[in-house]
């Protein structure tokens, strides 16, 4: 059994007034892209949207006829929203966690990430860094330049065995990590990369929509 948690608890403070997940791209709300895709997959049992309470009514109207979808109230942080979603799951084997603000994820990326998770235990979608990254101190002085060949930009979906990620979220409740794989890293547990593509970016500001 595989369930999906879509994080939708943010307040979109950097999106100039409107919740970005309800912003329409080609007459379709941002969140509907990923939710429709995940709910169409045969191997997905349920899609749980962990949402900001201010948009729950709109989401209920948007997905009222899709029986695979359940909408719950998220938390004050992304980590709390994920924990709320995990608590609402009915003990799947694997759980897929995806940002509602990443509308352009593809079926190919999802399947690749899931195959890696099934083979190795856990996986996250990611792309190779194309920028030169600098490590700086508190004054802004450059300390070092990591080898770009070792750097990847983390995305979602991130896929884990349900029982393990649920226990880790309960253990680190309140820590406010923005990436679920960090919980595994804190415990010294392996997480593997499934190569995604650069179109699977996260919408944060209006500029991210206007460039599409």
C-alpha positions, 0 to 999 in steps of 0.5 A, a space after each residue: 500500500 502506498 499513500 501520498 501526503 501533499 503539503 499545503 499548509 503554508 500561508 504564501 506570505 511571499 506571493 502577494 496576497 493570494 495563496 499560491 496553491 490556488 493561483 491558476 496556471 492555464 486555468 488550473 490551480 497550482 495544487 491541482 496539477 500534482 494532486 490530479 497526477 498522484 490520484 490517477 496512479 494505480 499504485 496510490 491508495 490515498 492522497 492526503 492534503 495537509 492544508 492551511 485551514 484558510 483554504 480547506 473550503 476551497 480545496 473541498 470544492 476543488 476535489 469534491 468528486 475525487 474519492 481518493 483524496 482526503 483533506 486535513 488541517 495542516 500545522 504551523 510548520 511544514 514538519 507539523 503538516 507532514 506529521 499531521 498527514 502521517 498521523 492520518 494515514 492508515 499504515 501504508 507500506 510506503 508514504 510519498 511526501 510531495 510539496 503542493 507548490 511543485 505542480 510540474 512533477 512527472 509520472 516518470 520522476 515519481 516512478 523512478 523515485 519509488 523504484 529507488 525507495 523500494 530497492 534501497 529503503 528511501 529516496 528523494 527526487 533531486 537534480 544536480 546543482 548547476 551553480 557554483 556554491 560558496 560556503 560563507 561565514 557570518 560576515 559574508 566572507 567565503 570560506 570554501 567552494 564545494 565540488 559541484 559534482 557532489 552537490 544536488 538540489 533536493 526536491 520532492 517527492 520524497 519516499 520512505 517506509 511509512 513506519 520509519 518516517 512516522 517514528 522519526 517525525 514523532 521523535 523530532 516533533 517541533 524541530 522544524 526541519 524543512 526537508 524530510 530526508 534530514 530526519 534520516 540524516 540526523 539518525 545516520 540512516 541512508 537516503 538515496 537520490 533519484 534524478 529528477 528534472 529541473 522543471 520540477 521546481 517549487 513555486 514561491 513567488 509570482 516570478 516563478 509562475 510568470 517564467 513558466 
